[in-house]
């Protein structure tokens, strides 16, 4: 693998478009916050306090940049690994930790592995199963948005593992055929897979490659793709993966690009540390998910056999 | 009322749903321009447009997955899988995604998708056009599984399914798509989900059957009635969640129970039914519960008549149960 950092290698017809401004300070803060969160989740995993947390690793900047391009009615789909995107979309540290501890305050009633945050209010749906199933769901959401004529998109984040999966093929194919308002973003490391902008023509879908460690570039690419999707130009794939060797990355790279003195860097770190501590304390003090919820929301209403199960659980 | 066959009743229900709800969309292979391989969607694209009746690429995973995403948006998709034998490429999306979206999200992301698919053998369709996969889906918490046996029920149950807040597998018995003919209410009406139908009442033995097996049992009951054996026939209609009370009442009254289905016997839905019946009716049973089912083989082509339950096999089971 040699090609990387080829920003806007294939940007469609190349017409001039107004770029959205890049909130550099915010991205730096989110990178710091996400890194600290990931570190804490790993420690909690190692200590056996929570289930297996999955690191965002090299994909962090791309996840954050992509999520920052979304608007309130949009839907973010990804995996538990994509937690930084959920944070960028507005998930508080306390919400994330309540979800990780699977305690009250987790909107999904403690049913997902750490990081698999689901919050309909925020428009976030991170899963902990298939690497690629959500890509097809994103195609369907984007198709529905186009049918309805609404300025909403689905953003689907995925990694190289999804590239060998048939669902990727189905998702890109369906999205292209129906000009779905969907933006697919590949993030994280790339190894022996092909860059998607080199093969996307096979699905009839627009594609662009951006540097995955440049959150601002990803934000702008996704914002462009979003704008074009809702104007009827169809879906897009943004390949924001990182080949090897790949440095500098993430926060360090951003710090170098952002005018910040040592004192302000320290202040951000201290602020994150304090907020994370408070969020952890609140999550650890929260009540566990009630056993009675075990049979809730299997169906819209509990059928007789779940009522029976509920009665047995109460004994 | 109008007289329709079962596939016409399905078409009628879909037209009513499309007319009544602008969030209902149909999607599937060849359902638009062609009108469906069984003509279940004939004329609907012309009437409601290509954005409501959507031809799709040939990918069951794509069809089901897309429907899941549409439901997340707020639409009520009704995908068709051309034959239930082809549902397996979409199995992951049904079992791991569609069925669990509501549960996994704590109720935040319900997925009201109604998957229509023809089931059953006896049409010289061979292995890939004849199977009855209901047990796989009944085994999956979160799914509703429905199988009508009459045109009236097909229309009423399909409308109820489309309006259900839960995902539904709507299994259409294709051997009787055109054979089953009956009066169907015009316009909008529903048959409630979760309610079995008492097809026939008799005091000696209870037959439980669904789909194409209901009319088979009716024929068996009619043939044995002159000899003084009277059968109750129960059609669950909604296979899951099951109307166990109606079934238990019937078996308790007759003391004898025979379950008839096309799918292979082992771990078929009949096994679960037998367990549920014995849990509730043990002290009323006067004979072991019997099953008349497909054999534990892949669905055959030329020997499908030997594979499928027949009137004779049902009669043999009735006689053995009575004589026990």
HADDOCK unambig.tbl for C-alpha pairs under 7 A between the chains (distance, minus, plus):
assign (segid A and resid 107 and name CA) (segid B and resid 106 and name CA) 6.33 0.50 0.50
assign (segid A and resid 108 and name CA) (segid B and resid 104 and name CA) 6.26 0.50 0.50
assign (segid A and resid 108 and name CA) (segid B and resid 105 and name CA) 4.28 0.50 0.50
assign (segid A and resid 108 and name CA) (segid B and resid 106 and name CA) 4.04 0.50 0.50
assign (segid A and resid 109 and name CA) (segid B and resid 106 and name CA) 5.31 0.50 0.50
assign (segid A and resid 111 and name CA) (segid B and resid 104 and name CA) 5.55 0.50 0.50
assign (segid A and resid 112 and name CA) (segid B and resid 104 and name CA) 6.72 0.50 0.50
assign (segid A and resid 118 and name CA) (segid B and resid 105 and name CA) 5.86 0.50 0.50
assign (segid A and resid 120 and name CA) (segid B and resid 108 and name CA) 5.89 0.50 0.50
assign (segid A and resid 136 and name CA) (segid B and resid 62 and name CA) 6.34 0.50 0.50
assign (segid A and resid 136 and name CA) (segid B and resid 65 and name CA) 5.06 0.50 0.50
assign (segid A and resid 136 and name CA) (segid B and resid 66 and name CA) 5.57 0.50 0.50
assign (segid A and resid 137 and name CA) (segid B and resid 65 and name CA) 5.18 0.50 0.50
assign (segid A and resid 137 and name CA) (segid B and resid 66 and name CA) 5.27 0.50 0.50
assign (segid A and resid 137 and name CA) (segid B and resid 68 and name CA) 5.67 0.50 0.50
assign (segid A and resid 137 and name CA) (segid B and resid 69 and name CA) 3.84 0.50 0.50
assign (segid A and resid 138 and name CA) (segid B and resid 69 and name CA) 5.75 0.50 0.50
assign (segid A and resid 139 and name CA) (segid B and resid 66 and name CA) 6.08 0.50 0.50
assign (segid A and resid 139 and name CA) (segid B and resid 69 and name CA) 6.71 0.50 0.50
assign (segid A and resid 140 and name CA) (segid B and resid 65 and name CA) 6.97 0.50 0.50
assign (segid A and resid 140 and name CA) (segid B and resid 66 and name CA) 3.86 0.50 0.50
assign (segid A and resid 140 and name CA) (segid B and resid 67 and name CA) 6.01 0.50 0.50
assign (segid A and resid 140 and name CA) (segid B and resid 68 and name CA) 6.76 0.50 0.50
assign (segid A and resid 140 and name CA) (segid B and resid 69 and name CA) 4.04 0.50 0.50
assign (segid A and resid 140 and name CA) (segid B and resid 70 and name CA) 4.77 0.50 0.50
assign (segid A and resid 141 and name CA) (segid B and resid 69 and name CA) 4.33 0.50 0.50
assign (segid A and resid 141 and name CA) (segid B and resid 70 and name CA) 4.74 0.50 0.50
assign (segid A and resid 141 and name CA) (segid B and resid 72 and name CA) 6.47 0.50 0.50
assign (segid A and resid 141 and name CA) (segid B and resid 73 and name CA) 5.38 0.50 0.50
assign (segid A and resid 144 and name CA) (segid B and resid 70 and name CA) 5.28 0.50 0.50
assign (segid A and resid 144 and name CA) (segid B and resid 73 and name CA) 6.47 0.50 0.50
assign (segid A and resid 147 and name CA) (segid B and resid 51 and name CA) 6.81 0.50 0.50
assign (segid A and resid 170 and name CA) (segid B and resid 59 and name CA) 6.95 0.50 0.50
assign (segid A and resid 170 and name CA) (segid B and resid 62 and name CA) 5.05 0.50 0.50
assign (segid A and resid 171 and name CA) (segid B and resid 62 and name CA) 6.55 0.50 0.50
assign (segid A and resid 174 and name CA) (segid B and resid 62 and name CA) 6.87 0.50 0.50
assign (segid A and resid 297 and name CA) (segid B and resid 102 and name CA) 6.08 0.50 0.50
assign (segid A and resid 297 and name CA) (segid B and resid 103 and name CA) 5.03 0.50 0.50
assign (segid A and resid 297 and name CA) (segid B and resid 106 and name CA) 6.11 0.50 0.50
assign (segid A and resid 297 and name CA) (segid B and resid 107 and name CA) 5.36 0.50 0.50
assign (segid A and resid 298 and name CA) (segid B and resid 102 and name CA) 6.61 0.50 0.50
assign (segid A and resid 298 and name CA) (segid B and resid 103 and name CA) 5.05 0.50 0.50
assign (segid A and resid 298 and name CA) (segid B and resid 141 and name CA) 6.68 0.50 0.50
assign (segid A and resid 298 and name CA) (segid B and resid 142 and name CA) 5.02 0.50 0.50
assign (segid A and resid 299 and name CA) (segid B and resid 142 and name CA) 5.55 0.50 0.50
assign (segid A and resid 299 and name CA) (segid B and resid 166 and name CA) 6.12 0.50 0.50
assign (segid A and resid 300 and name CA) (segid B and resid 165 and name CA) 6.28 0.50 0.50
assign (segid A and resid 300 and name CA) (segid B and resid 166 and name CA) 6.37 0.50 0.50
assign (segid A and resid 303 and name CA) (segid B and resid 241 and name CA) 6.59 0.50 0.50
